[in-house]
Amino acid sequence: MEVSNIVLSAPLQQLKDEHVSLQEDMDLFYGITEEIEFESGPAVVELFAKLCEQVSAFTDKLRAHSKREEEGLFPMMARRLGEKDRTIEVMEFEHEKAEHHLQDFLTEANKKASTIDENDVQWITVYAVQAHATITQHFAKEEKQLFPLAENILSVDEKEELERLLQA
């Protein structure tokens, strides 16, 4: 049986669907990082300003999504999986890792804001590239493993509770 073909209940499907819009936003900012890599001069600083806006807006959306998983889905799954299972711990670690990359990007961009030059742009942009890679891999893992696992282990009542939490 191919696990990724499993039909997800409404709340799990909602979390999965949120990945689509987040991935689109990420691909937009990743496209800008590629342009930065191949540009030079004042264009780089202009592109970086665009990148900062995109990453900032994306970070807010991602934070809201992660919060829904961390406050709803993860605790329910952790109770079912038991203390010895590290699945949720790994997912939370990946959330933190992605958050750190995004935060490092925004912090460094703000520090250099008025004095930013091409060199600064190049090394600060690496954080956005790292965030993209981390989150892309994380989403794939959630979609192929975590959501199907949740579908199988959560009770109907838990799924209904999760749905209520996601609507709140």
C-alpha positions as CSV (number, residue, x, y, z in Angstrom):
1,M,0.0,0.0,0.0
2,E,1.3,3.4,-1.0
3,V,0.8,5.5,2.1
4,S,0.8,8.9,0.3
5,N,-2.4,7.8,-1.5
6,I,-4.3,7.5,1.8
7,V,-7.5,9.6,2.0
8,L,-7.1,12.2,4.8
9,S,-9.9,13.4,7.0
10,A,-10.9,17.1,6.7
11,P,-8.5,18.6,9.4
12,L,-5.5,16.7,8.1
13,Q,-6.4,17.5,4.5
14,Q,-6.6,21.2,5.6
15,L,-3.1,21.1,7.0
16,K,-1.8,19.4,3.9
17,D,-3.6,22.0,1.7
18,E,-2.0,24.8,3.6
19,H,1.4,23.4,2.4
20,V,0.4,24.2,-1.2
21,S,0.0,27.9,-0.6
22,L,3.1,28.0,1.7
23,Q,5.1,26.2,-0.9
24,E,4.0,28.7,-3.6
25,D,5.1,31.6,-1.4
26,M,8.4,29.8,-0.7
27,D,9.0,29.2,-4.4
28,L,8.5,32.9,-5.1
29,F,11.1,33.9,-2.6
30,Y,13.4,31.2,-3.7
31,G,13.1,32.5,-7.3
32,I,14.3,35.9,-5.9
33,T,17.3,34.2,-4.2
34,E,18.3,32.7,-7.6
35,E,18.0,36.2,-9.3
36,I,20.2,37.6,-6.5
37,E,22.8,35.0,-7.2
38,F,23.1,35.9,-10.9
39,E,22.7,39.7,-10.6
40,S,25.2,42.4,-9.6
41,G,25.3,46.0,-8.6
42,P,22.3,48.0,-7.4
43,A,19.8,45.4,-8.8
44,V,20.9,43.0,-6.1
45,V,20.0,45.4,-3.3
46,E,16.6,46.1,-4.9
47,L,15.9,42.4,-5.3
48,F,17.0,41.9,-1.7
49,A,14.4,44.4,-0.5
50,K,11.7,42.4,-2.4
51,L,13.1,39.2,-0.8
52,C,12.8,40.7,2.7
53,E,9.2,41.6,2.1
54,Q,8.4,38.1,0.8
55,V,10.3,36.3,3.6
56,S,8.7,38.4,6.3
57,A,5.1,37.8,5.0
58,F,5.9,34.1,4.5
59,T,7.3,33.8,8.1
60,D,4.0,35.1,9.5
61,K,2.0,32.6,7.5
62,L,4.3,29.7,8.3
63,R,4.2,30.6,12.0
64,A,0.4,30.4,12.0
65,H,0.5,27.0,10.2
66,S,3.1,25.6,12.6
67,K,1.2,26.8,15.6
68,R,-1.9,24.9,14.4
69,E,0.2,21.7,14.1
70,E,2.1,22.2,17.4
71,E,-1.0,23.0,19.5
72,G,-3.4,20.7,17.8
73,L,-2.1,17.8,15.8
74,F,1.3,17.1,17.5
75,P,0.0,16.8,21.1
76,M,-2.8,14.4,20.0
77,M,-0.3,12.3,18.1
78,A,2.3,12.3,20.9
79,R,-0.3,10.9,23.3
80,R,-1.1,8.1,20.8
81,L,2.5,7.3,19.9
82,G,3.8,7.1,23.5
83,E,6.9,8.4,25.2
84,K,9.5,6.2,23.3
85,D,8.4,7.4,19.8
86,R,10.4,10.4,18.5
87,T,8.2,11.3,15.5
88,I,6.7,14.4,17.0
89,E,10.1,15.5,18.5
90,V,11.7,15.3,15.1
91,M,8.8,17.4,13.5
92,E,9.1,20.0,16.3
93,F,12.9,20.2,15.8
94,E,12.4,20.7,12.0
95,H,9.9,23.5,12.8
96,E,12.5,25.2,15.0
97,K,15.3,24.7,12.4
98,A,13.2,26.4,9.7
99,E,12.1,29.2,12.1
100,H,15.8,29.8,13.0
101,H,16.8,30.1,9.3
102,L,14.0,32.6,8.7
103,Q,14.7,34.5,11.9
104,D,18.5,34.7,11.1
105,F,17.6,36.0,7.7
106,L,15.3,38.7,9.1
107,T,17.6,39.6,11.9
108,E,20.7,40.0,9.7
109,A,18.7,41.9,7.1
110,N,17.4,44.3,9.7
111,K,20.9,44.8,11.2
112,K,22.4,45.8,7.8
113,A,19.2,47.6,6.5
114,S,20.6,51.1,5.8
115,T,24.2,50.0,5.0
116,I,23.6,46.8,3.0
117,D,25.8,46.1,0.1
118,E,26.2,43.3,-2.4
119,N,28.4,41.1,-0.2
120,D,25.9,41.4,2.7
121,V,23.0,40.5,0.4
122,Q,24.9,37.3,-0.8
123,W,25.6,35.9,2.6
124,I,22.3,36.9,4.3
125,T,20.4,35.3,1.4
126,V,21.9,31.9,2.2
127,Y,19.5,31.8,5.3
128,A,16.5,32.1,3.0
129,V,17.9,29.3,0.7
130,Q,18.4,27.1,3.8
131,A,14.9,27.8,5.1
132,H,13.5,26.8,1.6
133,A,15.4,23.5,1.7
134,T,14.5,22.7,5.3
135,I,10.8,23.5,4.8
136,T,10.5,21.7,1.5
137,Q,11.9,18.5,3.0
138,H,9.8,18.9,6.1
139,F,6.5,19.3,4.1
140,A,7.3,16.2,2.1
141,K,7.9,14.2,5.3
142,E,4.6,15.4,6.8
143,E,2.7,14.6,3.7
144,K,4.2,11.2,3.1
145,Q,4.6,10.0,6.7
146,L,3.0,12.2,9.4
147,F,-0.4,12.9,8.0
148,P,-1.1,9.3,6.9
149,L,0.1,8.1,10.3
150,A,-2.2,10.6,12.0
151,E,-5.1,9.4,9.9
152,N,-4.4,5.9,11.0
153,I,-3.9,6.4,14.8
154,L,-6.2,9.3,15.7
155,S,-9.8,8.4,16.7
156,V,-12.8,10.0,15.0
157,D,-13.3,12.1,18.1
158,E,-9.7,13.3,18.0
159,K,-10.1,14.3,14.3
160,E,-13.3,16.2,15.1
161,E,-11.5,17.9,18.0
162,L,-8.6,18.8,15.7
163,E,-11.1,20.2,13.1
164,R,-12.7,22.4,15.8
165,L,-9.2,23.6,16.9
166,L,-8.3,24.4,13.3
167,Q,-11.5,26.4,12.7
168,A,-11.1,28.4,15.9
